[in-house]
Amino acid sequence: MKTIGNILKAILPLLFFTSGVLYAQVPSLQYWRPNDKRGLNVFEPSKSDTISFRGMKIRIGGDFAMQFQSLNQSNDLDNLVELGSDFNLPTANLNVDVQLLDGVRMHLRSYLSSRNHNDFYIKGGYLRMDKLDFVKPGFLEGVMKFTSITIGYDEFNYGDTHFRRSDNARAIFNPFNENYIMDAFSTEPFGEVTVQNKGFLALVGVTNGKLNQNVRVNDQSDNKPSFYGKLGYDKQINDDLRVRLTGSWYINKGETTGTWLYGGDRTGSRYYYVTYTQPDASGNVQGGNFDGRYNARFTKITALQINPFIKFKGLELFGVIERASGSNEFTTPQPDKEGAFTQLAGDIIYRFGQNEKFYVAARYNTISGKQLESATDKLEISRLNFAGGWYISKNILTKLEYLKQSYDGNAWTGRFAGAEFSGVMLEAVISF
């Protein structure tokens, strides 16, 4: 903890200076989630038209995040690397948002650096239409008062966890350092229609089921589109109480598509080098940039996620009840033999101070299931997080977290058998 204190002393003066720079005025856009503290607990952007259109506006924003990691790990084979205490690779995003027409907005996000790709590349983007006046003034005005149409190549709206996750450097909405163990997030070509009225929410959408795009030439693969949707209710009951409950579904019946729902993130896990092995006799190392998360890589997948959310004054409760099933690419010659996994998670957050600038939080997250229905034992992972955070300004967040993750049960083999890692992480985030 003495090391953490020294790091805080070094970082905080820089953060205070930067907060003054970032306070400069930037354009406000229609039907948009602010990329700072004002965007906390914003899920689907509201259909309330609070910003008047005054011509095309371009908003350039960004995200920056850096972590100090101090973790220890072990497993039954005693072959995991010894983790040191130091800074991880800083990550950065570039965000471009453009108000093109009245009720028509474009978003583009690029990753300037990430753990899995330290080079610049485009995450994706979309076009959102909340009015169709470009067809003719007042076109379908009664319908569009409640309806949004979104098309693009970006993250699609399955579940509510993707609104609270860290998207590379955009970690200002995540009270913790890492995302859920089964991280429901992918960027695919998609189109979706969302209807919101008096707190009720309904959404239907479709993607092509693929993360990496290419022209199919003499393609013998069984590609199929993915269909998804969401139903829910989100209501500010009074000044103190807000209640939200949603249920989302996702279906893909293709043998070569659908594997990306829990593996579509291109940036990497926040927990660096966990479950990496020492070099073997041939110098080979086992491990990957996404260790700490889990993806069963089901094809022909069917997934359901239910998310309750309650905010009463400074107290927030958010839950995840999720089940994913499907055939598995490793099941040949019986590709239709289904396995299934269940994910459960609960977040408790208490925000306090002027404008809720401080918070303390706890999360418990588990997954349990089988890659094959015929498997004797279940694979199980559990993670416990305790965190605290300070919004120095609406653009700057520092958070400190203790975590413990374990791979439980007799089904794990190799480096994951009896694996466990725990320790402390400190993260500084700037978003504007």
N, C-alpha and C positions, 0 to 999 in steps of 0.2 A: 504493500500500500504506500510505502515511502516513495517508490518509483512512480506510482500514479500521481502522487502529489507533486513531484518534480515536473512531470509532463504537463499537469494542469497549469503550473506557474509559467511554463514556456508558451502554452497555447493561448491562454485567456487574453493577454494583452493584444495579440494579433486579432482575435475574434472581436474584441471591443472596437478596435480601429475599423475593421471591415464592416461592422454593423452600421457605422455612420455613412460609409460610402454607399452601401446598398439601399439606403433609405430614400434615394432619389426617386422622383415620380416616374412611373411607367404607365403605359396605356392600360385601361381596364377593358376587358372584352366581354361580349355577350355570351351568356350560357357557358360559363367557364369556371373551372376549379382553380383558385389561386394557388400558385406554386410556393406557398409559404405557410406560416402557422394558420392563416385564415382558411386554408384548405383542410384543416383537421376535421375528421368525421364528415367530410363531404364525400358522398358516394356518387351516384349519378348527378350531374349538374342540374340545378333546378330549372324548371320551365318558366319561372318568374322573369319577366323581361324588365330588369332593373337598370340596364345600360342602354342609352339611346344610341342609334347608329349615326355617326358623323363622318362617314367615309372610311376608306380602307385604313386599318391600323396594323402596324407590325410591332410585335413585342418580342425582344430578344432576352432570354433568360438562361439560367444555368444552375448547376448543382455541383457541389464539391464536398467530398467526404474523406476523412482519414481516420484510421483506427490504431489504437495501441493494444496489442494482444499479449496476454500472459496466461497461457493454458498449459495444463499437464495432461498426459494421456497414458493409457496402458491397455493391454489385452492379454488373453490367455497364453499366446505364443511368445509374449514378451519381445516382439519384433517391430514395434512401432518406433518411429523416430522420436527423439527427445526434442520437444518444442522449446524454443527460447522465448524471451520477452522482448518485443521490439515493435516498431511501426510496420503496418501492412502497406502495400502499394496504395497511394492515394488514387481515388477515382473521381471522374468528372463527367458531366453531361452538358450538352448544348441544346437548348430548347428554343424553337421558333414557333410562335403562334401568330396567326394573321387573321384579322377580321376582314374577309374579302367582300362580303355583301351584307345587307341587313339580314341577320339570322343565319349567316353562312360563315363558318370558321374553319381554319386549317390548323393542324398541329403537326409538328415534326420534332422528333427527338433523336439526337446522335450521341453516341458514347465516345467521349474523347479519350478515355482510358478506362480499363476495367481489369479485373484479375485474369479473366479468361482470354481477353484480347487487349493487349496494351497499345494497339493501333486504333486510329479513328475509324469508326464505321457507323452507319445509320441503323438505329434500332427499328424505326418505322414511323408512320404517320397516318393521319386520317382526315377526312372531310366530314364535318358535322353540319347538318342542315336543320334549323329550327323554324325556318320560314321558307316558303316557296314563292316569294314575291318576284323572283327572277323569271318565273314562267309568265306571270302577269300579276299586277298588284292585287293582293287579297286572295290569291289562288289557294284553295283548300284551307282558308284561314281558320275555319272552325275545327278542322282536324289537327292542324299544326299547332293550335293553342295547347295541345296536350302531347304532341308527338315530336320525336326527334329521330332523324335518319342519319346513320353513321356508316361510312364506307371507307376502307383503307387497308393498309398492311401494318397492323399494330396489335396491341393486346386487345382481346375481345372480352366482353363483359360476362364471364362465367364466375359465379360466386362473388363474395364480398371481400375475400382476403386480399385480392390484388389491389384494392384501394388502400390497404394498410401496410403493404410490403415495401421493402426498400427496392427501388428500381435503379440498380447500380448506385450512383451518387445521390439520387433523390431519396434520402432516408429521413426526411423531416417529418413524415407522417407515421413512421414506425417507432413505437416507444422502446423497441429492443434493437439489437444489432443485426440479427438474422431473421429470415422469413420462416414460415412454417416448414415442418419436416417434409411433407408432401406439398410442394410449392406450386399451386395451380396458377400457371402463368405461361402464356405462349404468344408469339407474334406470328400471325398468319393472315393471308388475304381474307377479309371478312366483310359482311354487310349485316347490319342489325337495325331493327326498328324498336324504339322504346316509347311507351305511353305512360304518362304520369298524370294522375288526377286525384285531388283531394286525399293525398297520402298513398293511394294505391299505385302499384308499379307492375307493368307487364312488359316483357321483352322477348323477341324472337330473333335468331340470327343464324348465319351459316358461314363456315370457312371452308377452304379446300383441304384442311387437315394436314397441311405440310408446313414445316418451318423453313426449309430451304427450297427455293423455287427453281424450276428448270423446265424447258420445253420437252415434252415427252415425244421421243422419236423411237418407233418400234418398241414401245414400252409394254412389257408383259405384266407389269405389277398391277395389283388390285387396289388402285387408289379410289377412295370414296370421300365425299364431302362430310364435314362434321356439322351437326345440327345442335343448337343449344338454345336455352331460354331461361327466363327468370320471372318469378311471381313474388310480390312482396307488398308490405305495408310499412310506411315510414311517416311518423306523425309527431310533431311537436305538440304534446298534449297541453302543456302550459309553460310558463317561463322556466320552470325547474326540471320538467320531465320530457324526455324524448324516447320514443319506442320505435324500433324497427325490427322486422322479421322478414327474411327472404329465403326462398328455396330456388336453387338453380340446377339445371340438368345439362348434360353434354353426352352426345352419342356419335360414335363413328364406327361403321361396319366394314371398313377396308382392312385388308391384311397388311398393307404397307403404309397406312396412315393412322393417325390417332395416338401415336406413341409420345407426342410432344406436350400433352396437357400438363404433365408434371416434370417436363424436361425441356421446356422451351426457352428458359432463361439462358442467354449467351454470356452472362457476365461473371458467374462464379459465386460460390458460397463466401460468406463473411468469415467463416472459421477456417483460417489458412492452415493447410497441411495436417488437418486432423485425419486420423486413421491411415496416414502414409506409413509405409514400411521401410525398415532399413534395407539397404541393397543386399540381395542374396549373393550366392557364390558366383553368379554370372554378372553381377552388377545391376540386375533389374530391380526396379522399385515399383511397388503397387500403390496406387493412389490417384486422385483426380481433383480437378478444381471445384467439383460440386459435392465433394464428400461432406457429410453432415446433413445432407438432404437425402431423400429416397424417391426413386422413380422405378416402379415395377415394369415399365415399358410395355404395358398392355397394348395390344392391338385389338380391333373390334371392341373398343372400350365403351362402357356406360358408366357415367359418374353422376353423383348427386351430392350437392353441398347445401346445408342448411345453416343460416347465420342469424342468431338472435343478437340484438344490440340494444342496450338500455343506458341512457345517460340521465342521472338524477343529480342536479347541481354539479359538483366536481367529480362524482363517482361514475365510472364507466365500466360496463360489463359487455364483453364481446365473446361470442362462442363460435365454434366450428364443429359441425357434425357432418362427416363426409364419408362416402363409400364409393369405391371405384372397383369395377370388375371387368374382366375381359380375357380373351385368349392371350397367350404370351409367346413372344418370338422365340423363346428358348424351348418350346414344347414340342417341336417337330419330333416324330411324325404325327403327333396328335395336336395340331394347332388350335383346335376348337375346345380343348379341355380348359375350362375357365378357372382362374384364381380370383381372389378379391382381397382388398385391403380396406380397413376402416381407420379414419383419422378423427381424433377428438382433441379439442383445444379449448382452453378458457383463459381469457385475459381479464385481469382486474386492474384498473388504473384509477388513481385518485389525483386529480389536478387541483392545485391550490395556489394561493398568492394572488397578487394583482393581475387580472386578465389571465389567470391560470397559467402563470409562467413557469411553475414548478410541477413536477409529478413524481409519484412513486408507482411502481407497477410490478405485477407478477404474472407469469404465464406457465401453464402446464400443458404440454403437447405430447400426444402419444399416437403411434400407428401400430396396427396389428393386422396380420393377414398371411396369406399364402400366395406364392406365384403360381403354384399348381394346386388344383383341388385335391389331388391325391397325396399331397405332402403330409407327413405325419405331424410335424410341429409347425407352429406359427413363427414368423419373423416379427419381432417386436422392437420398437425404439421408443424411448421416453426422453423428454427434455424438460428441465425446470429452469426458469429464468426469474431473476429478481433485478429490477432496474430502477434508476432514478434519473431524471432529466431536468434541464434548465434551459428555457427559451430566453437567451440573452436579449434577443429582439425577435420580431416576427420572422426574420430571415435566418437566425442562427440558433442552433441547438447543440448542447453538449449532453451526453448521456453516458452513464457508468452502469455496467451490468456484471452480475455474477451468473454463471450458467453451469449446468451439469447435464451431460447427455450420455445415455448408456444403451447398449445393444443387448437386449435381454432374451432369455430362452435358449433352447438347445438347437434351434434351427440354423443359427449363424455358424459359418465355418471360416477357416483362414483368418485373415486379419481382423474380421469383425467379431470373431468368437470372444465373448467376454469383454469387448472393447468399451472403453469409457474415457471421456475427456471432460475436464472442468477447469474453471478459473475465472479470470476477470478480463473484461474488454472495456475500453474507453473509446468513444466515437465523438468526433466533432463534425457538424454538418452545416453547410451554408447553401441555401436555396433562395432564388429570387427570379 
